[in-house]
Amino acid sequence: MAPLVDVRDLSFRYGHKQNWVLRSLNLSIERGSAVGVVGESGSGKSTLVRLLCGLLPVGSGSVTYDGRAVTDWLSKDPRQFRLHNQMVFQSPAASLDPRMRIRRSVAEPVRALERRKIGDDELESWLSMVGLGPEALNRYPHQFSGGQLQRVAIARALSVSPTVLYADEPTSALDVSVQAQVLNLLMDLRARLGLTLVIVSHDLAVVSRMCEHILVMRNGEIVESGPTVDVLHSPSSAYTNALTKAASAVSLRPGNVTSAG
Ligand SMILES: Nc1ncnc2c1ncn2[C@@H]1O[C@H](COP(=O)(O)OP(=O)(O)OP(=O)(O)O)[C@@H](O)[C@H]1O
């Protein structure tokens, strides 16, 4: 079966005079899989997922979603593409409008993309899915903790029933005490909803617990990719080897990888 997302010879730079940030990337993502993108700061992880999610224009090379070029989706069926591809960002506070009650923020993607008004029952069921009660609907973002806000941002992204959820460092702005809860929630939602999950992290230990496939990036290139267990047990690049050793120091558990569900 053809991959859900397919990337061929993708290069990217933020301006004609700037350096290449991604260089000739090739990768594919299967429907229903969980893929972790790891690498040091500045290696191009966020840029890559923004391109896959249609938030940056593909310049050189190709990105296809469900067999069709993302540039084509975005020029002819942008709403349809965005219904299928949603993103959760690092900072939930920055991705939710501080002046809007949660009811309106969570309802916004359905209004804009499905062109319908979402009822309170439906809103409450999405909030309940992320572990929040109905009282959250009438509150403003400043009335929530960081972890709760990230749950709201996840509910908002899921409200259009996307096929792929991209999560760019979804817990790095949160207290350590709630990071695991949000990651567990993402794993749980992935299993319940049959999501394809692409998660960016600089933390190999996190990704190894959540994803059965890993891409390791360095300086705008993919230095390694494959099943998590293979990459962790026999890394083929010195860089991944070093990452694996660093991650072992913070309780890496390569055996505890989720299945495709
Ligand atoms: N809007 C932008 N304009 C110009 N350069 C940018 C922009 N965004 C990112 N870059 C540069 O692109 C390179 C890759 O950045 P990117 O954010 O994709 O990396 P990353 O691996 O996600 O890093 P981090 O883990 O720190 O978020 C970096 O050199 C960064 O400075």
The ligand as an SDF file (V2000), in Angstrom:
LIG
                    3D

 31 33  0  0  0  0  0  0  0  0999 V2000
   11.3170   31.5550   10.2770 N   0  0  0  0  0  0  0  0  0  0  0  0
   12.6010   31.2930   10.0930 C   0  0  0  0  0  0  0  0  0  0  0  0
   13.3900   32.0920    9.3510 N   0  0  0  0  0  0  0  0  0  0  0  0
   14.6950   31.8330    9.1400 C   0  0  0  0  0  0  0  0  0  0  0  0
   15.3300   30.7600    9.6500 N   0  0  0  0  0  0  0  0  0  0  0  0
   14.6170   29.9210   10.4170 C   0  0  0  0  0  0  0  0  0  0  0  0
   13.2190   30.1360   10.6810 C   0  0  0  0  0  0  0  0  0  0  0  0
   12.7770   29.1260   11.4630 N   0  0  0  0  0  0  0  0  0  0  0  0
   13.8260   28.3210   11.6880 C   0  0  0  0  0  0  0  0  0  0  0  0
   14.9300   28.7920   11.0610 N   0  0  0  0  0  0  0  0  0  0  0  0
   16.2650   28.1760   11.0530 C   0  0  0  0  0  0  0  0  0  0  0  0
   16.1230   26.8940   10.4730 O   0  0  0  0  0  0  0  0  0  0  0  0
   16.9860   25.9480   11.1310 C   0  0  0  0  0  0  0  0  0  0  0  0
   16.1480   24.7630   11.5960 C   0  0  0  0  0  0  0  0  0  0  0  0
   15.2230   25.2250   12.5630 O   0  0  0  0  0  0  0  0  0  0  0  0
   14.0790   24.3000   13.1520 P   0  0  0  0  0  0  0  0  0  0  0  0
   13.3010   25.1360   14.0940 O   0  0  0  0  0  0  0  0  0  0  0  0
   13.3920   23.6250   12.0470 O   0  0  0  0  0  0  0  0  0  0  0  0
   14.9460   23.2330   13.9390 O   0  0  0  0  0  0  0  0  0  0  0  0
   14.5370   22.2910   15.1500 P   0  0  0  0  0  0  0  0  0  0  0  0
   15.3250   21.0370   14.9740 O   0  0  0  0  0  0  0  0  0  0  0  0
   13.0770   22.1830   15.2310 O   0  0  0  0  0  0  0  0  0  0  0  0
   15.0860   23.1080   16.3830 O   0  0  0  0  0  0  0  0  0  0  0  0
   14.5070   23.2160   17.8940 P   0  0  0  0  0  0  0  0  0  0  0  0
   14.6060   21.8430   18.4780 O   0  0  0  0  0  0  0  0  0  0  0  0
   15.4150   24.2050   18.5470 O   0  0  0  0  0  0  0  0  0  0  0  0
   13.0940   23.7120   17.7590 O   0  0  0  0  0  0  0  0  0  0  0  0
   17.6760   26.7040   12.2560 C   0  0  0  0  0  0  0  0  0  0  0  0
   18.9500   27.0810   11.8030 O   0  0  0  0  0  0  0  0  0  0  0  0
   16.7820   27.9060   12.4590 C   0  0  0  0  0  0  0  0  0  0  0  0
   17.5420   28.9910   12.9100 O   0  0  0  0  0  0  0  0  0  0  0  0
  1  2  1  0
  2  3  1  0
  2  7  2  0
  3  4  2  0
  4  5  1  0
  5  6  2  0
  6  7  1  0
  6 10  1  0
  7  8  1  0
  8  9  2  0
  9 10  1  0
 10 11  1  0
 11 12  1  0
 11 30  1  0
 12 13  1  0
 13 14  1  0
 13 28  1  0
 14 15  1  0
 15 16  1  0
 16 17  2  0
 16 18  1  0
 16 19  1  0
 19 20  1  0
 20 21  2  0
 20 22  1  0
 20 23  1  0
 23 24  1  0
 24 25  2  0
 24 26  1  0
 24 27  1  0
 28 29  1  0
 28 30  1  0
 30 31  1  0
M  END
$$$$
